[in-house]
């Protein structure tokens, strides 16, 4: 029996899940080291920028 699913939605969700997996390499994000929401968001933004720069630099 084949289960119906939205292929485009699944692809987007998979991309987001992989992004969080890459971000959790950073220990401060994986353990939620920062107690304040602003500090945590800043760490997420820094980690995201570092991750993005790998692709920009490679291009």
N, CA, C, O and CB atoms as a CASP TS submission, in Angstrom:
PFRMAT TS
TARGET T0000
AUTHOR 0000-0000-0000
METHOD Language model
MODEL 1
PARENT N/A
ATOM      1  N   UNK     1       0.841  -1.181   0.000  1.00  0.00           N
ATOM      2  CA  UNK     1       0.000   0.000   0.000  1.00  0.00           C
ATOM      3  C   UNK     1       0.892   1.252   0.000  1.00  0.00           C
ATOM      4  O   UNK     1       1.759   1.401   0.861  1.00  0.00           O
ATOM      5  CB  UNK     1      -0.960  -0.006   1.228  1.00  0.00           C
ATOM      6  N   UNK     2       0.678   2.122  -0.944  1.00  0.00           N
ATOM      7  CA  UNK     2       1.472   3.336  -1.063  1.00  0.00           C
ATOM      8  C   UNK     2       0.822   4.463  -0.257  1.00  0.00           C
ATOM      9  O   UNK     2      -0.379   4.712  -0.359  1.00  0.00           O
ATOM     10  CB  UNK     2       1.627   3.744  -2.547  1.00  0.00           C
ATOM     11  N   UNK     3       1.652   5.138   0.546  1.00  0.00           N
ATOM     12  CA  UNK     3       1.166   6.242   1.368  1.00  0.00           C
ATOM     13  C   UNK     3       1.273   7.535   0.566  1.00  0.00           C
ATOM     14  O   UNK     3       2.318   7.844  -0.006  1.00  0.00           O
ATOM     15  CB  UNK     3       1.967   6.346   2.704  1.00  0.00           C
ATOM     16  N   UNK     4       0.177   8.278   0.537  1.00  0.00           N
ATOM     17  CA  UNK     4       0.165   9.553  -0.180  1.00  0.00           C
ATOM     18  C   UNK     4       0.908  10.613   0.631  1.00  0.00           C
ATOM     19  O   UNK     4       0.727  10.711   1.844  1.00  0.00           O
ATOM     20  CB  UNK     4      -1.289  10.008  -0.467  1.00  0.00           C
ATOM     21  N   UNK     5       1.728  11.391  -0.029  1.00  0.00           N
ATOM     22  CA  UNK     5       2.403  12.505   0.629  1.00  0.00           C
ATOM     23  C   UNK     5       2.740  13.577  -0.396  1.00  0.00           C
ATOM     24  O   UNK     5       2.807  13.319  -1.598  1.00  0.00           O
ATOM     25  CB  UNK     5       3.682  12.025   1.353  1.00  0.00           C
ATOM     26  N   UNK     6       2.946  14.772   0.104  1.00  0.00           N
ATOM     27  CA  UNK     6       3.300  15.913  -0.741  1.00  0.00           C
ATOM     28  C   UNK     6       4.821  15.915  -0.900  1.00  0.00           C
ATOM     29  O   UNK     6       5.549  16.220   0.044  1.00  0.00           O
ATOM     30  CB  UNK     6       2.784  17.277  -0.124  1.00  0.00           C
ATOM     31  N   UNK     7       5.285  15.580  -2.072  1.00  0.00           N
ATOM     32  CA  UNK     7       6.716  15.440  -2.319  1.00  0.00           C
ATOM     33  C   UNK     7       7.467  16.756  -2.115  1.00  0.00           C
ATOM     34  O   UNK     7       8.556  16.754  -1.542  1.00  0.00           O
ATOM     35  CB  UNK     7       6.949  14.926  -3.729  1.00  0.00           C
ATOM     36  N   UNK     8       6.913  17.865  -2.567  1.00  0.00           N
ATOM     37  CA  UNK     8       7.580  19.165  -2.430  1.00  0.00           C
ATOM     38  C   UNK     8       7.677  19.569  -0.956  1.00  0.00           C
ATOM     39  O   UNK     8       8.709  20.075  -0.514  1.00  0.00           O
ATOM     40  CB  UNK     8       6.822  20.249  -3.233  1.00  0.00           C
ATOM     41  N   UNK     9       6.609  19.345  -0.207  1.00  0.00           N
ATOM     42  CA  UNK     9       6.620  19.673   1.217  1.00  0.00           C
ATOM     43  C   UNK     9       7.638  18.811   1.964  1.00  0.00           C
ATOM     44  O   UNK     9       8.363  19.311   2.824  1.00  0.00           O
ATOM     45  CB  UNK     9       5.217  19.485   1.823  1.00  0.00           C
ATOM     46  N   UNK    10       7.694  17.523   1.640  1.00  0.00           N
ATOM     47  CA  UNK    10       8.655  16.629   2.272  1.00  0.00           C
ATOM     48  C   UNK    10      10.086  17.071   1.960  1.00  0.00           C
ATOM     49  O   UNK    10      10.953  17.012   2.832  1.00  0.00           O
ATOM     50  CB  UNK    10       8.427  15.179   1.807  1.00  0.00           C
ATOM     51  N   UNK    11      10.336  17.507   0.745  1.00  0.00           N
ATOM     52  CA  UNK    11      11.673  17.947   0.353  1.00  0.00           C
ATOM     53  C   UNK    11      12.088  19.186   1.159  1.00  0.00           C
ATOM     54  O   UNK    11      13.232  19.289   1.603  1.00  0.00           O
ATOM     55  CB  UNK    11      11.719  18.250  -1.164  1.00  0.00           C
ATOM     56  N   UNK    12      11.151  20.122   1.343  1.00  0.00           N
ATOM     57  CA  UNK    12      11.448  21.313   2.140  1.00  0.00           C
ATOM     58  C   UNK    12      11.711  20.948   3.598  1.00  0.00           C
ATOM     59  O   UNK    12      12.637  21.476   4.215  1.00  0.00           O
ATOM     60  CB  UNK    12      10.294  22.316   2.049  1.00  0.00           C
ATOM     61  N   UNK    13      10.907  20.056   4.144  1.00  0.00           N
ATOM     62  CA  UNK    13      11.084  19.648   5.536  1.00  0.00           C
ATOM     63  C   UNK    13      12.426  18.954   5.722  1.00  0.00           C
ATOM     64  O   UNK    13      13.114  19.180   6.718  1.00  0.00           O
ATOM     65  CB  UNK    13       9.939  18.721   5.979  1.00  0.00           C
ATOM     66  N   UNK    14      12.795  18.115   4.772  1.00  0.00           N
ATOM     67  CA  UNK    14      14.070  17.417   4.847  1.00  0.00           C
ATOM     68  C   UNK    14      15.220  18.420   4.843  1.00  0.00           C
ATOM     69  O   UNK    14      16.185  18.264   5.591  1.00  0.00           O
ATOM     70  CB  UNK    14      14.214  16.424   3.678  1.00  0.00           C
ATOM     71  N   UNK    15      15.119  19.436   4.013  1.00  0.00           N
ATOM     72  CA  UNK    15      16.164  20.467   3.938  1.00  0.00           C
ATOM     73  C   UNK    15      16.315  21.186   5.281  1.00  0.00           C
ATOM     74  O   UNK    15      17.433  21.443   5.728  1.00  0.00           O
ATOM     75  CB  UNK    15      15.837  21.488   2.823  1.00  0.00           C
ATOM     76  N   UNK    16      15.198  21.507   5.916  1.00  0.00           N
ATOM     77  CA  UNK    16      15.237  22.180   7.211  1.00  0.00           C
ATOM     78  C   UNK    16      15.814  21.262   8.279  1.00  0.00           C
ATOM     79  O   UNK    16      16.620  21.704   9.098  1.00  0.00           O
ATOM     80  CB  UNK    16      13.835  22.648   7.617  1.00  0.00           C
ATOM     81  N   UNK    17      15.420  19.997   8.285  1.00  0.00           N
ATOM     82  CA  UNK    17      15.945  19.037   9.261  1.00  0.00           C
ATOM     83  C   UNK    17      17.457  18.881   9.122  1.00  0.00           C
ATOM     84  O   UNK    17      18.167  18.808  10.125  1.00  0.00           O
ATOM     85  CB  UNK    17      15.258  17.673   9.093  1.00  0.00           C
ATOM     86  N   UNK    18      17.956  18.829   7.882  1.00  0.00           N
ATOM     87  CA  UNK    18      19.401  18.727   7.669  1.00  0.00           C
ATOM     88  C   UNK    18      20.115  19.987   8.119  1.00  0.00           C
ATOM     89  O   UNK    18      21.230  19.916   8.636  1.00  0.00           O
ATOM     90  CB  UNK    18      19.706  18.456   6.200  1.00  0.00           C
ATOM     91  N   UNK    19      19.484  21.146   7.929  1.00  0.00           N
ATOM     92  CA  UNK    19      20.075  22.410   8.374  1.00  0.00           C
ATOM     93  C   UNK    19      20.241  22.413   9.888  1.00  0.00           C
ATOM     94  O   UNK    19      21.295  22.799  10.394  1.00  0.00           O
ATOM     95  CB  UNK    19      19.207  23.605   7.929  1.00  0.00           C
ATOM     96  N   UNK    20      19.207  21.984  10.620  1.00  0.00           N
ATOM     97  CA  UNK    20      19.324  21.912  12.075  1.00  0.00           C
ATOM     98  C   UNK    20      20.390  20.905  12.489  1.00  0.00           C
ATOM     99  O   UNK    20      21.096  21.123  13.474  1.00  0.00           O
ATOM    100  CB  UNK    20      17.978  21.540  12.703  1.00  0.00           C
ATOM    101  N   UNK    21      20.513  19.824  11.761  1.00  0.00           N
ATOM    102  CA  UNK    21      21.571  18.859  12.055  1.00  0.00           C
ATOM    103  C   UNK    21      22.946  19.481  11.927  1.00  0.00           C
ATOM    104  O   UNK    21      23.825  19.235  12.754  1.00  0.00           O
ATOM    105  CB  UNK    21      21.463  17.661  11.133  1.00  0.00           C
ATOM    106  N   UNK    22      23.133  20.283  10.897  1.00  0.00           N
ATOM    107  CA  UNK    22      24.422  20.959  10.715  1.00  0.00           C
ATOM    108  C   UNK    22      24.650  22.011  11.796  1.00  0.00           C
ATOM    109  O   UNK    22      25.774  22.180  12.270  1.00  0.00           O
ATOM    110  CB  UNK    22      24.494  21.610   9.326  1.00  0.00           C
ATOM    111  N   UNK    23      23.600  22.714  12.185  1.00  0.00           N
ATOM    112  CA  UNK    23      23.746  23.737  13.215  1.00  0.00           C
ATOM    113  C   UNK    23      24.082  23.128  14.568  1.00  0.00           C
ATOM    114  O   UNK    23      24.787  23.746  15.366  1.00  0.00           O
ATOM    115  CB  UNK    23      22.476  24.560  13.320  1.00  0.00           C
ATOM    116  N   UNK    24      23.588  21.927  14.834  1.00  0.00           N
ATOM    117  CA  UNK    24      23.823  21.298  16.132  1.00  0.00           C
ATOM    118  C   UNK    24      25.250  20.790  16.296  1.00  0.00           C
ATOM    119  O   UNK    24      25.612  20.298  17.364  1.00  0.00           O
ATOM    120  CB  UNK    24      22.860  20.159  16.328  1.00  0.00           C
ATOM    121  N   UNK    25      26.062  20.903  15.252  1.00  0.00           N
ATOM    122  CA  UNK    25      27.485  20.614  15.409  1.00  0.00           C
ATOM    123  C   UNK    25      28.076  21.612  16.399  1.00  0.00           C
ATOM    124  O   UNK    25      28.996  21.288  17.150  1.00  0.00           O
ATOM    125  CB  UNK    25      28.231  20.679  14.035  1.00  0.00           C
ATOM    126  N   UNK    26      27.535  22.827  16.390  1.00  0.00           N
ATOM    127  CA  UNK    26      27.954  23.848  17.338  1.00  0.00           C
ATOM    128  C   UNK    26      27.406  23.471  18.715  1.00  0.00           C
ATOM    129  O   UNK    26      26.190  23.411  18.900  1.00  0.00           O
ATOM    130  CB  UNK    26      27.462  25.270  16.898  1.00  0.00           C
ATOM    131  N   UNK    27      28.281  23.220  19.671  1.00  0.00           N
ATOM    132  CA  UNK    27      27.896  22.729  20.994  1.00  0.00           C
ATOM    133  C   UNK    27      26.938  23.676  21.715  1.00  0.00           C
ATOM    134  O   UNK    27      26.011  23.225  22.388  1.00  0.00           O
ATOM    135  CB  UNK    27      29.131  22.515  21.843  1.00  0.00           C
ATOM    136  N   UNK    28      27.158  24.982  21.578  1.00  0.00           N
ATOM    137  CA  UNK    28      26.309  25.947  22.278  1.00  0.00           C
ATOM    138  C   UNK    28      24.860  25.870  21.805  1.00  0.00           C
ATOM    139  O   UNK    28      23.939  26.137  22.577  1.00  0.00           O
ATOM    140  CB  UNK    28      26.844  27.362  22.077  1.00  0.00           C
ATOM    141  N   UNK    29      24.659  25.514  20.568  1.00  0.00           N
ATOM    142  CA  UNK    29      23.295  25.404  20.040  1.00  0.00           C
ATOM    143  C   UNK    29      22.687  24.059  20.426  1.00  0.00           C
ATOM    144  O   UNK    29      21.517  23.986  20.801  1.00  0.00           O
ATOM    145  CB  UNK    29      23.286  25.576  18.501  1.00  0.00           C
ATOM    146  N   UNK    30      23.470  23.013  20.334  1.00  0.00           N
ATOM    147  CA  UNK    30      22.951  21.671  20.626  1.00  0.00           C
ATOM    148  C   UNK    30      22.516  21.540  22.084  1.00  0.00           C
ATOM    149  O   UNK    30      21.539  20.849  22.376  1.00  0.00           O
ATOM    150  CB  UNK    30      24.008  20.614  20.305  1.00  0.00           C
ATOM    151  N   UNK    31      23.229  22.196  23.002  1.00  0.00           N
ATOM    152  CA  UNK    31      22.910  22.069  24.419  1.00  0.00           C
ATOM    153  C   UNK    31      22.104  23.235  24.961  1.00  0.00           C
ATOM    154  O   UNK    31      21.759  23.264  26.143  1.00  0.00           O
ATOM    155  CB  UNK    31      24.167  21.930  25.208  1.00  0.00           C
ATOM    156  N   UNK    32      21.802  24.206  24.089  1.00  0.00           N
ATOM    157  CA  UNK    32      21.100  25.430  24.505  1.00  0.00           C
ATOM    158  C   UNK    32      21.827  26.052  25.685  1.00  0.00           C
ATOM    159  O   UNK    32      21.241  26.307  26.738  1.00  0.00           O
ATOM    160  CB  UNK    32      19.617  25.128  24.877  1.00  0.00           C
ATOM    161  N   UNK    33      23.131  26.293  25.483  1.00  0.00           N
ATOM    162  CA  UNK    33      24.006  26.830  26.523  1.00  0.00           C
ATOM    163  C   UNK    33      23.552  28.206  26.994  1.00  0.00           C
ATOM    164  O   UNK    33      23.574  28.488  28.192  1.00  0.00           O
ATOM    165  CB  UNK    33      25.436  26.907  26.015  1.00  0.00           C
ATOM    166  N   UNK    34      23.144  29.060  26.071  1.00  0.00           N
ATOM    167  CA  UNK    34      22.706  30.407  26.419  1.00  0.00           C
ATOM    168  C   UNK    34      21.315  30.356  27.037  1.00  0.00           C
ATOM    169  O   UNK    34      20.416  29.697  26.513  1.00  0.00           O
ATOM    170  CB  UNK    34      22.714  31.324  25.177  1.00  0.00           C
ATOM    171  N   UNK    35      21.148  31.051  28.143  1.00  0.00           N
ATOM    172  CA  UNK    35      19.867  31.033  28.836  1.00  0.00           C
ATOM    173  C   UNK    35      18.875  32.049  28.262  1.00  0.00           C
ATOM    174  O   UNK    35      17.666  31.820  28.271  1.00  0.00           O
ATOM    175  CB  UNK    35      20.080  31.303  30.308  1.00  0.00           C
ATOM    176  N   UNK    36      19.392  33.157  27.770  1.00  0.00           N
ATOM    177  CA  UNK    36      18.510  34.196  27.232  1.00  0.00           C
ATOM    178  C   UNK    36      18.178  33.917  25.772  1.00  0.00           C
ATOM    179  O   UNK    36      19.029  33.460  25.009  1.00  0.00           O
ATOM    180  CB  UNK    36      19.160  35.583  27.371  1.00  0.00           C
ATOM    181  N   UNK    37      16.956  34.190  25.397  1.00  0.00           N
ATOM    182  CA  UNK    37      16.510  33.940  24.026  1.00  0.00           C
ATOM    183  C   UNK    37      17.315  34.755  23.017  1.00  0.00           C
ATOM    184  O   UNK    37      17.642  34.258  21.940  1.00  0.00           O
ATOM    185  CB  UNK    37      15.024  34.261  23.887  1.00  0.00           C
ATOM    186  N   UNK    38      17.635  36.001  23.358  1.00  0.00           N
ATOM    187  CA  UNK    38      18.405  36.844  22.444  1.00  0.00           C
ATOM    188  C   UNK    38      19.811  36.296  22.218  1.00  0.00           C
ATOM    189  O   UNK    38      20.313  36.315  21.094  1.00  0.00           O
ATOM    190  CB  UNK    38      18.485  38.266  22.985  1.00  0.00           C
ATOM    191  N   UNK    39      20.438  35.813  23.271  1.00  0.00           N
ATOM    192  CA  UNK    39      21.778  35.240  23.140  1.00  0.00           C
ATOM    193  C   UNK    39      21.740  33.972  22.298  1.00  0.00           C
ATOM    194  O   UNK    39      22.602  33.755  21.447  1.00  0.00           O
ATOM    195  CB  UNK    39      22.377  34.941  24.524  1.00  0.00           C
ATOM    196  N   UNK    40      20.743  33.142  22.540  1.00  0.00           N
ATOM    197  CA  UNK    40      20.603  31.901  21.772  1.00  0.00           C
ATOM    198  C   UNK    40      20.354  32.205  20.302  1.00  0.00           C
ATOM    199  O   UNK    40      20.958  31.582  19.428  1.00  0.00           O
ATOM    200  CB  UNK    40      19.459  31.040  22.336  1.00  0.00           C
ATOM    201  N   UNK    41      19.474  33.154  20.024  1.00  0.00           N
ATOM    202  CA  UNK    41      19.191  33.536  18.642  1.00  0.00           C
ATOM    203  C   UNK    41      20.452  34.067  17.965  1.00  0.00           C
ATOM    204  O   UNK    41      20.690  33.780  16.792  1.00  0.00           O
ATOM    205  CB  UNK    41      18.071  34.592  18.591  1.00  0.00           C
ATOM    206  N   UNK    42      21.251  34.828  18.684  1.00  0.00           N
ATOM    207  CA  UNK    42      22.510  35.326  18.137  1.00  0.00           C
ATOM    208  C   UNK    42      23.454  34.195  17.769  1.00  0.00           C
ATOM    209  O   UNK    42      24.103  34.240  16.724  1.00  0.00           O
ATOM    210  CB  UNK    42      23.182  36.251  19.128  1.00  0.00           C
ATOM    211  N   UNK    43      23.535  33.178  18.623  1.00  0.00           N
ATOM    212  CA  UNK    43      24.391  32.021  18.322  1.00  0.00           C
ATOM    213  C   UNK    43      23.873  31.269  17.102  1.00  0.00           C
ATOM    214  O   UNK    43      24.659  30.825  16.266  1.00  0.00           O
ATOM    215  CB  UNK    43      24.467  31.070  19.536  1.00  0.00           C
ATOM    216  N   UNK    44      22.563  31.126  16.996  1.00  0.00           N
ATOM    217  CA  UNK    44      21.979  30.457  15.832  1.00  0.00           C
ATOM    218  C   UNK    44      22.296  31.251  14.568  1.00  0.00           C
ATOM    219  O   UNK    44      22.630  30.670  13.535  1.00  0.00           O
ATOM    220  CB  UNK    44      20.443  30.294  16.002  1.00  0.00           C
ATOM    221  N   UNK    45      22.195  32.561  14.647  1.00  0.00           N
ATOM    222  CA  UNK    45      22.489  33.395  13.482  1.00  0.00           C
ATOM    223  C   UNK    45      23.962  33.304  13.091  1.00  0.00           C
ATOM    224  O   UNK    45      24.282  33.231  11.904  1.00  0.00           O
ATOM    225  CB  UNK    45      22.112  34.852  13.763  1.00  0.00           C
ATOM    226  N   UNK    46      24.855  33.307  14.069  1.00  0.00           N
ATOM    227  CA  UNK    46      26.291  33.155  13.771  1.00  0.00           C
ATOM    228  C   UNK    46      26.588  31.801  13.141  1.00  0.00           C
ATOM    229  O   UNK    46      27.326  31.717  12.160  1.00  0.00           O
ATOM    230  CB  UNK    46      27.127  33.325  15.049  1.00  0.00           C
ATOM    231  N   UNK    47      26.014  30.744  13.702  1.00  0.00           N
ATOM    232  CA  UNK    47      26.246  29.403  13.163  1.00  0.00           C
ATOM    233  C   UNK    47      25.678  29.287  11.751  1.00  0.00           C
ATOM    234  O   UNK    47      26.286  28.655  10.888  1.00  0.00           O
ATOM    235  CB  UNK    47      25.617  28.336  14.079  1.00  0.00           C
ATOM    236  N   UNK    48      24.522  29.890  11.514  1.00  0.00           N
ATOM    237  CA  UNK    48      23.920  29.862  10.187  1.00  0.00           C
ATOM    238  C   UNK    48      24.784  30.612   9.183  1.00  0.00           C
ATOM    239  O   UNK    48      24.960  30.163   8.050  1.00  0.00           O
ATOM    240  CB  UNK    48      22.514  30.460  10.225  1.00  0.00           C
ATOM    241  N   UNK    49      25.322  31.756   9.596  1.00  0.00           N
ATOM    242  CA  UNK    49      26.198  32.528   8.710  1.00  0.00           C
ATOM    243  C   UNK    49      27.465  31.740   8.376  1.00  0.00           C
ATOM    244  O   UNK    49      27.908  31.732   7.227  1.00  0.00           O
ATOM    245  CB  UNK    49      26.568  33.877   9.359  1.00  0.00           C
ATOM    246  N   UNK    50      28.044  31.080   9.374  1.00  0.00           N
ATOM    247  CA  UNK    50      29.241  30.259   9.124  1.00  0.00           C
ATOM    248  C   UNK    50      28.926  29.121   8.156  1.00  0.00           C
ATOM    249  O   UNK    50      29.720  28.824   7.263  1.00  0.00           O
ATOM    250  CB  UNK    50      29.793  29.686  10.449  1.00  0.00           C
ATOM    251  N   UNK    51      27.787  28.495   8.331  1.00  0.00           N
ATOM    252  CA  UNK    51      27.371  27.401   7.452  1.00  0.00           C
ATOM    253  C   UNK    51      27.166  27.916   6.028  1.00  0.00           C
ATOM    254  O   UNK    51      27.595  27.276   5.068  1.00  0.00           O
ATOM    255  CB  UNK    51      26.074  26.743   7.978  1.00  0.00           C
ATOM    256  N   UNK    52      26.512  29.068   5.892  1.00  0.00           N
ATOM    257  CA  UNK    52      26.239  29.671   4.590  1.00  0.00           C
ATOM    258  C   UNK    52      27.528  30.085   3.889  1.00  0.00           C
ATOM    259  O   UNK    52      27.653  29.936   2.674  1.00  0.00           O
ATOM    260  CB  UNK    52      25.318  30.879   4.747  1.00  0.00           C
ATOM    261  N   UNK    53      28.485  30.603   4.653  1.00  0.00           N
ATOM    262  CA  UNK    53      29.750  31.049   4.060  1.00  0.00           C
ATOM    263  C   UNK    53      30.524  29.905   3.406  1.00  0.00           C
ATOM    264  O   UNK    53      31.266  30.135   2.451  1.00  0.00           O
ATOM    265  CB  UNK    53      30.614  31.706   5.122  1.00  0.00           C
ATOM    266  N   UNK    54      30.367  28.702   3.894  1.00  0.00           N
ATOM    267  CA  UNK    54      31.030  27.548   3.260  1.00  0.00           C
ATOM    268  C   UNK    54      30.591  27.413   1.810  1.00  0.00           C
ATOM    269  O   UNK    54      31.406  27.123   0.933  1.00  0.00           O
ATOM    270  CB  UNK    54      30.717  26.242   4.031  1.00  0.00           C
ATOM    271  N   UNK    55      29.308  27.624   1.558  1.00  0.00           N
ATOM    272  CA  UNK    55      28.772  27.478   0.215  1.00  0.00           C
ATOM    273  C   UNK    55      29.135  28.664  -0.669  1.00  0.00           C
ATOM    274  O   UNK    55      29.413  28.494  -1.856  1.00  0.00           O
ATOM    275  CB  UNK    55      27.268  27.313   0.269  1.00  0.00           C
ATOM    276  N   UNK    56      29.133  29.854  -0.098  1.00  0.00           N
ATOM    277  CA  UNK    56      29.462  31.050  -0.858  1.00  0.00           C
ATOM    278  C   UNK    56      30.934  31.016  -1.245  1.00  0.00           C
ATOM    279  O   UNK    56      31.297  31.353  -2.371  1.00  0.00           O
ATOM    280  CB  UNK    56      29.138  32.326  -0.049  1.00  0.00           C
ATOM    281  N   UNK    57      31.773  30.610  -0.308  1.00  0.00           N
ATOM    282  CA  UNK    57      33.222  30.567  -0.559  1.00  0.00           C
ATOM    283  C   UNK    57      33.558  29.492  -1.599  1.00  0.00           C
ATOM    284  O   UNK    57      34.476  29.669  -2.399  1.00  0.00           O
ATOM    285  CB  UNK    57      33.996  30.295   0.760  1.00  0.00           C
ATOM    286  N   UNK    58      32.824  28.392  -1.589  1.00  0.00           N
ATOM    287  CA  UNK    58      33.100  27.295  -2.527  1.00  0.00           C
ATOM    288  C   UNK    58      32.680  27.647  -3.953  1.00  0.00           C
ATOM    289  O   UNK    58      33.219  27.097  -4.914  1.00  0.00           O
ATOM    290  CB  UNK    58      32.379  26.022  -2.077  1.00  0.00           C
ATOM    291  N   UNK    59      31.719  28.561  -4.094  1.00  0.00           N
ATOM    292  CA  UNK    59      31.199  28.908  -5.429  1.00  0.00           C
ATOM    293  C   UNK    59      32.112  29.820  -6.193  1.00  0.00           C
ATOM    294  O   UNK    59      31.806  30.193  -7.326  1.00  0.00           O
ATOM    295  CB  UNK    59      29.854  29.553  -5.312  1.00  0.00           C
TER
END
